[in-house]
Amino acid sequence: MSGGGIESVTMSSASSKIGNGANGQHGRDWCGHFQMPLHYPRYTQADYETMPEWKLDCLLREYGLPIIGDVHQKRKFAMGSFLWSH
């Protein structure tokens, strides 16, 4: 195996897991994978308590977290996930 770098192992592994598409392409341009956002949310507890449901949904979706339950359950989940006690 010439080159033998991490890139060739990663591409080989990804291609074998995804397989060839219906048109014979390798899985290089597949989508649907999760990518962690660059910044951690910097909201306070008061922010979460007054945040509209649509904004909670967007925040949870952005971090790949489940969006289930009513608005109170989502707020509680978001606060538990993103607020750290000091």
C-alpha positions in Angstrom: 0.0 0.0 0.0 1.8 3.1 -1.1 1.2 6.4 0.8 -0.4 4.5 3.7 -1.5 7.7 5.4 -4.6 8.1 7.5 -6.5 9.7 4.6 -6.3 6.6 2.5 -7.4 4.4 5.4 -10.3 6.7 6.1 -11.5 6.9 2.6 -11.2 3.2 2.1 -13.1 2.5 5.2 -15.8 5.1 4.4 -16.2 3.7 0.9 -16.5 0.2 2.0 -19.2 1.1 4.6 -21.2 3.3 2.3 -20.7 1.2 -0.8 -21.3 2.3 -4.4 -24.3 4.3 -5.2 -26.9 3.3 -7.7 -25.0 5.1 -10.4 -21.6 3.5 -9.5 -20.2 6.4 -7.7 -18.2 5.9 -4.5 -19.7 7.3 -1.3 -17.6 10.5 -1.3 -20.4 12.9 -1.6 -22.9 11.4 0.8 -24.7 13.6 3.3 -26.6 13.1 6.5 -23.6 13.0 8.8 -23.4 15.0 12.0 -20.8 17.8 12.4 -20.4 19.3 15.8 -20.9 23.1 15.8 -17.8 25.2 16.5 -19.2 27.0 19.5 -20.8 25.8 22.7 -24.2 27.5 23.4 -23.7 30.5 25.7 -27.3 30.9 27.0 -28.1 31.5 30.7 -30.9 29.6 32.5 -33.1 32.7 32.1 -32.5 32.5 28.4 -33.6 28.9 28.2 -36.7 29.6 30.4 -37.9 32.3 28.0 -36.6 30.8 24.7 -39.4 30.1 22.1 -40.0 26.5 21.2 -38.8 26.9 17.6 -35.5 28.2 18.8 -35.1 25.3 21.3 -35.8 22.9 18.4 -33.1 24.6 16.2 -30.6 24.5 19.0 -31.2 20.8 19.8 -31.2 19.9 16.1 -27.9 21.7 15.6 -26.2 19.6 18.3 -27.8 16.4 17.1 -30.0 16.0 20.2 -33.5 14.6 20.3 -36.4 17.0 19.7 -39.2 15.3 21.6 -41.7 16.3 24.2 -43.4 19.6 24.9 -41.7 22.9 25.3 -41.2 22.4 29.0 -39.5 19.1 28.5 -37.3 20.5 25.7 -36.2 23.5 28.0 -35.4 21.1 30.8 -33.4 18.9 28.5 -31.5 21.8 26.9 -30.6 23.2 30.4 -29.5 19.8 31.5 -27.4 19.4 28.4 -25.8 22.9 28.1 -25.8 24.5 31.6 -22.9 23.5 33.9 -23.2 24.1 37.6 -20.2 25.9 39.1 
